[in-house]
């Protein structure tokens, strides 16, 4: 787990980078989460920069973010119930994909590091879409690639719940501390082991 202090520093680094790349500071006022900062910055860039300028902006930001994302990936540890749960879901014939606000490079690194690629038919990373979660674009792309009209989103944040709702699918929010989140969501569990039973119980 990354400490709150490091997360705060990371958010401020992203804010200052966006400003350095040309996004006016006042565009980002009041936004504390760096995914929302980036979505807001993307809206501004698409409206106010030329094609050449925007291409340079996205290239520079991508390089910057990959540094942060790869550092996090290299310090990431897998929860003990992850492979067990994925194996059960795969055995039941469920098609699975990943939708992540991180880069494809970091996602690929993590899948290889933890031997998880065999479980997922689709990976949709930030490189593949115009907007990050809580926008539902990633989910819609993943469902299309999976050939699925219905599905579930398993995540741990309010952005996951919002994206799932916007995409028209149920959310299962996992919080290891057992504290049920206050934001709107469909299902809650403190362990991945409960996911298969939640899906079975609801008849999906």
C-alpha positions as CSV (number, residue, x, y, z in Angstrom):
1,X,0.0,0.0,0.0
2,X,1.2,3.5,-0.8
3,X,1.1,5.9,2.2
4,X,-1.3,8.9,2.1
5,X,1.7,11.2,2.2
6,X,3.1,9.7,-1.0
7,X,-0.3,9.8,-2.7
8,X,-0.7,13.5,-1.8
9,X,2.8,14.2,-3.2
10,X,1.9,12.3,-6.4
11,X,-1.2,14.3,-6.9
12,X,0.6,17.6,-6.5
13,X,3.3,16.4,-8.9
14,X,0.7,15.7,-11.5
15,X,-1.0,19.1,-11.0
16,X,2.3,20.9,-11.4
17,X,3.2,18.9,-14.5
18,X,-0.1,19.7,-16.1
19,X,0.4,23.4,-15.4
20,X,4.0,23.2,-16.7
21,X,2.6,21.6,-19.9
22,X,0.3,24.6,-20.5
23,X,-2.9,24.0,-18.6
24,X,-4.0,27.1,-16.7
25,X,-3.8,26.7,-12.9
26,X,-7.4,27.9,-12.5
27,X,-8.7,25.0,-14.7
28,X,-7.5,22.6,-11.9
29,X,-8.7,24.5,-8.9
30,X,-10.7,22.4,-6.5
31,X,-9.8,19.1,-8.0
32,X,-7.8,16.8,-5.7
33,X,-7.7,13.5,-7.5
34,X,-5.2,13.3,-10.3
35,X,-7.4,11.2,-12.6
36,X,-10.0,14.0,-12.5
37,X,-7.2,16.6,-13.0
38,X,-6.1,14.8,-16.1
39,X,-9.7,14.4,-17.5
40,X,-10.3,18.2,-16.9
41,X,-6.9,19.0,-18.5
42,X,-7.8,16.8,-21.5
43,X,-11.0,18.8,-22.0
44,X,-9.1,22.0,-21.9
45,X,-6.3,20.8,-24.2
46,X,-8.8,19.5,-26.8
47,X,-10.5,22.8,-26.9
48,X,-7.6,25.3,-26.6
49,X,-4.5,23.7,-28.2
50,X,-3.7,23.1,-31.9
51,X,-3.3,19.5,-33.1
52,X,0.5,19.8,-33.0
53,X,0.4,21.3,-29.5
54,X,-2.0,18.7,-28.1
55,X,0.1,15.8,-29.6
56,X,3.1,17.2,-27.8
57,X,1.1,17.7,-24.6
58,X,-0.1,14.1,-24.6
59,X,3.4,12.7,-25.4
60,X,5.0,14.6,-22.6
61,X,2.3,13.7,-20.1
62,X,2.5,10.1,-21.1
63,X,6.2,9.9,-20.4
64,X,5.8,11.6,-17.1
65,X,2.9,9.4,-15.9
66,X,4.7,6.2,-17.0
67,X,7.5,7.0,-14.6
68,X,5.0,7.2,-11.7
69,X,3.0,4.2,-12.8
70,X,6.0,1.9,-13.3
71,X,7.3,2.9,-9.8
72,X,4.0,1.9,-8.4
73,X,3.9,-1.4,-10.4
74,X,7.3,-2.4,-9.2
75,X,6.2,-1.9,-5.6
76,X,2.9,-3.7,-6.0
77,X,2.1,-6.9,-4.1
78,X,-0.7,-9.3,-4.9
79,X,-3.4,-10.1,-2.3
80,X,-3.4,-13.8,-1.3
81,X,-6.9,-14.5,-2.6
82,X,-6.3,-13.0,-6.1
83,X,-5.2,-16.1,-8.1
84,X,-7.6,-18.4,-6.2
85,X,-10.6,-16.2,-7.1
86,X,-9.5,-15.7,-10.7
87,X,-9.1,-19.4,-11.1
88,X,-12.6,-20.1,-9.8
89,X,-14.1,-17.5,-12.1
90,X,-12.2,-18.8,-15.1
91,X,-13.3,-22.4,-14.3
92,X,-16.9,-21.2,-14.3
93,X,-16.3,-19.9,-17.8
94,X,-16.4,-16.2,-17.1
95,X,-14.8,-13.9,-19.6
96,X,-12.6,-11.4,-17.8
97,X,-10.9,-8.2,-18.7
98,X,-9.0,-5.4,-17.0
99,X,-9.9,-1.7,-17.2
100,X,-7.2,0.5,-15.6
101,X,-6.3,4.1,-15.4
102,X,-2.7,3.2,-15.5
103,X,-0.6,2.7,-18.7
104,X,-0.5,-0.4,-20.8
105,X,3.2,-0.7,-20.0
106,X,2.5,-0.9,-16.3
107,X,-0.5,-3.2,-16.7
108,X,1.6,-5.6,-18.8
109,X,4.4,-5.5,-16.3
110,X,2.0,-6.4,-13.4
111,X,0.3,-9.2,-15.4
112,X,3.7,-10.7,-16.1
113,X,5.1,-10.1,-12.6
114,X,2.2,-12.0,-11.0
115,X,1.5,-14.5,-13.8
116,X,-2.0,-13.1,-14.4
117,X,-2.2,-12.7,-18.1
118,X,-3.7,-16.1,-18.6
119,X,-6.9,-15.0,-16.9
120,X,-7.7,-11.9,-18.9
121,X,-8.9,-11.8,-22.5
122,X,-8.8,-8.0,-22.7
123,X,-6.8,-5.2,-21.2
124,X,-8.0,-1.6,-21.7
125,X,-5.5,0.9,-20.3
126,X,-5.4,4.7,-20.3
127,X,-3.5,4.6,-23.6
128,X,-6.6,3.1,-25.3
129,X,-9.2,5.8,-24.5
130,X,-9.7,9.5,-24.4
131,X,-10.9,9.8,-20.8
132,X,-10.1,7.9,-17.6
133,X,-12.5,6.4,-15.1
134,X,-14.9,7.6,-13.7
135,X,-15.7,8.0,-17.4
136,X,-17.2,4.7,-18.6
137,X,-15.4,4.7,-21.9
138,X,-12.9,2.0,-20.8
139,X,-15.7,-0.4,-19.7
140,X,-17.6,0.1,-23.0
141,X,-14.5,-0.7,-25.0
142,X,-13.7,-3.8,-22.9
143,X,-17.3,-5.1,-23.1
144,X,-17.2,-4.6,-26.9
145,X,-13.9,-6.5,-27.2
146,X,-15.2,-9.3,-25.0
147,X,-18.4,-9.5,-27.0
148,X,-20.4,-9.0,-23.8
149,X,-23.6,-7.0,-23.4
150,X,-23.7,-7.5,-19.6
151,X,-21.0,-7.8,-17.0
152,X,-19.7,-6.8,-13.7
153,X,-17.0,-4.3,-12.6
154,X,-14.9,-5.3,-9.6
155,X,-13.0,-2.3,-8.1
156,X,-12.2,-0.5,-5.0
157,X,-13.0,3.2,-5.6
158,X,-15.8,5.6,-6.1
159,X,-14.5,6.0,-9.7
160,X,-15.1,2.3,-10.4
161,X,-18.6,2.5,-9.0
162,X,-19.5,5.7,-11.1
163,X,-18.0,4.2,-14.3
164,X,-19.9,0.9,-13.8
165,X,-23.2,2.8,-13.2
166,X,-22.6,4.9,-16.3
167,X,-21.9,1.8,-18.3
168,X,-25.1,0.2,-17.1
169,X,-23.4,-2.7,-15.2
170,X,-23.3,-3.6,-11.5
171,X,-20.3,-2.8,-9.4
172,X,-18.7,-4.9,-6.7
173,X,-16.6,-2.8,-4.4
174,X,-13.8,-4.5,-2.5
175,X,-12.6,-2.9,0.7
176,X,-10.0,-5.0,2.6
177,X,-10.7,-3.2,5.9
178,X,-14.3,-4.3,5.9
179,X,-15.7,-0.8,6.0
180,X,-18.6,-0.4,3.6
181,X,-18.1,2.7,1.4
182,X,-20.5,5.6,1.7
183,X,-20.6,6.2,-2.0
184,X,-23.3,4.6,-4.2
185,X,-22.5,1.1,-5.3
186,X,-24.2,-2.2,-6.0
187,X,-22.4,-4.8,-3.9
188,X,-19.6,-4.8,-1.3
189,X,-17.2,-7.3,0.0
190,X,-14.0,-7.4,2.1
191,X,-12.5,-10.3,0.1
192,X,-12.2,-11.3,-3.6
193,X,-13.3,-14.8,-2.5
194,X,-16.9,-13.6,-2.2
195,X,-17.2,-12.4,-5.8
196,X,-18.3,-15.7,-7.4
197,X,-21.0,-16.1,-4.8
198,X,-22.3,-12.6,-5.2
199,X,-22.6,-13.2,-9.0
200,X,-24.3,-16.6,-8.4
201,X,-26.7,-15.2,-5.8
202,X,-27.9,-12.4,-8.1
203,X,-28.5,-14.9,-10.9
204,X,-26.0,-13.2,-13.3
